[in-house]
């Protein structure tokens, strides 16, 4: 779910705040398992419609959308143990092309992208690579 965004233009008297509807994401990753560390390349596309826009105290419905095409290299560290559950930490670095379009107008930018995470894997069988 995209978070609200604030846009400020040099010399403008106010900041534009935009909120978004729940969007969707499609992604794919390919990687290699080195034991308790993993490395992967990831590509993802995200899109969400604008919901509301506020400027100078006035709020109205918005008609644009925002999208992001991202490319990341992610690393994982697995805390292996004798349980079927394996906790892990992850971090990724890369870049994203962000595009906003609405009312016949569009802007885009390529920016640095990152992500951090934590989770738990569960081995469905003893042949699972996480066991």
N, C-alpha and C positions, 0 to 999 in steps of 0.2 A: 504494500500500500504506500503510495507516495505521500510524503509529508507536505505540509503547507509550504509555500515558497514566498519569499519577500524579494521584490525587484525594486531597485532604486536607480534612477537615471540621474546623472550629474545635472544639477540645476533644477531638477523637478521639485515641486513644493511638498510632495508626499511620497510615501512608499506604497507600492501596489502589493497587496497580499492576496494570494490565490490559494483556494482549497480545491482538492481533487476528489472525484469519485474513486471507488475501488477499481483498480485496473487489472491487467493480466500480464504474465511473464512467461516467456518461452525460452528455455536455455538448454545447452548441451555442454558436457565436459568429458574430457578424455585424459586419463592419467596413468600413473605407474605407482605400484605399492612397493616400497623398499623395506618392508617389515613394520616397524612402528611409526615410520614416516611415509607420507604420500605426497606426490606432486601432480598437479593437473593444470591443463589449460581449459578455460571456460569462455563460452560466448553466450550472450543473453540479449533478448530484446524485450523491453517493457513498454507498456502504453497505458495511459489513463486519461479520461476526459476531465476537463475542468468542471467544477461544481459552482463555486461562488468566487467573485472577485471584489475586493474592498480597496477603495482609494479615497483619501481625504474624508474618511468617515461615512462614505456612501457604499453600501453593499448591493450587488446585483448578481443575477444569474450570469454564468460565463459559458461561452460556446466553443472554446478552443480545446486542444489536447496537447499532451506532452509525451514524448517518447525518448527512449534511451537505448542505444546499441552499445554494449560493453564487451570488452575483451580483458580477461584477467588471468594471471598465473596465481594459483592457490597452493598453499602448503598446509598439510595436516600433521598433527602429532597425536598418535593413539596411545592411551594409557592402558596397555595390554595387562590382563590379569586372568585368573582362572575362571572367571564368571563368563556367561554368555553375553553380558553387557560390557561394552568397551567405550568409555568416555574419550572424547577427543577435543582438541583446540584447533582452530584454523585461522588463517590470515591470507589475504590476497591483495595484489597490486596490479594496476593496469590503467586503462583509459576508457572513457565513454564519450560517445557523440550524443549530445542532448539536443532535442529539437522541440520547439514550441510552435504550434500553428493555430490560427484562428482568425476569423473575420477578414480573410484575404491577406493576412500578414503572417510571416513566419521568420523565426530567428533560430540559429543553431550555434553550438559551440562544442569543441572537443576539450575535455577536462580530465584531470587525474582522477582515478577511481580506486577505491579500496574497500575491503570488507574484513570484518573479524567475526568469529563465531565460536560456538561451543556446542557440543551435542553428545549423543549417546548412540552407538551402533548396537545392534542385536544380532547375534549369530543364529541363523535358522538351523544350521547343522554343524557337525564337527569339522566338515570340509570347508567351512567358511574361512576366508583369508583373515578374518579378525580374531580367530581362536588361537 
